[in-house]
């Protein structure tokens, strides 16, 4: 395996708004990663806050979406926006000597943003697949892409990656 990972963030049943627009691209990116011997990692969000209605532990909403292609058992749970807050995920990174990340995910302005920022802060290589991210407010995606670039992430279109 290469010292790279494709990371799929929060493609779960409770993220119903807009993820359907990118699921085919995410699944294509997963196929690309498998073909190129790149680790595929799934990050799940669980919300422990009382009174919340989404991502509740043990609910169908917290499960990975059924149309997401699962090709590995590298499924890690986080309880905050930043995927690096998952100790299991950081252990996986260390154990597999991962240095570069390809990022996809469901909320460009929250968990994807926090994960990209903190990966770059830790000096990892980060490439955001621009057509494999979405948000509750799709009008904010262009601004987020500018933000990712300003923090040192590379922005890649899936077609450019797989060609």
C-alpha positions, 0 to 999 in steps of 0.5 A: 500500500502507498503511504496515501489515503482517500478519506470519505467524511460523513457520508451517512444517512443523516446527511441526506441533503446534497450528498446524492449529488456527489455519491457517484463521484465519491464511489469513482474515487474509491475505485481509483484508490483501490486500483492505485493501492491507496488506503480507503478510510471512512469517517463517521460522525456521532453526536453526543450532545443532548437534544441533538437530532442527527448522528445519534449513536446507535441510530440509522442516521449515524450509519454510513449511507447504503449507496456508499461503496465500502471496500475496507474496514477502515471505518473510524468514528469521530465526535467532533468536526476534525477527523484527527480527534479520532484516536483510532484514525490517528493510530491508523495514520501512524501505523500505515505511515500515511503522509498524503490525503485525498479528501471527500465529504459531506459538509465542506464548511464544517467537518471537511474544513476542520479536517483539512485545516488540521491535516495541513497544520500537522504538515500532511499533504492534502488534496481536496477532490472538488467534485467530491465535496458538498455542503448544506449550503452549496453556495459556500463551496467555492469560498471553501475551495478558496479557503482550502487553497489558502491553507495549503491544500491542493484542489483536484477535480476527480477527472484530472485525478483518474485520467 
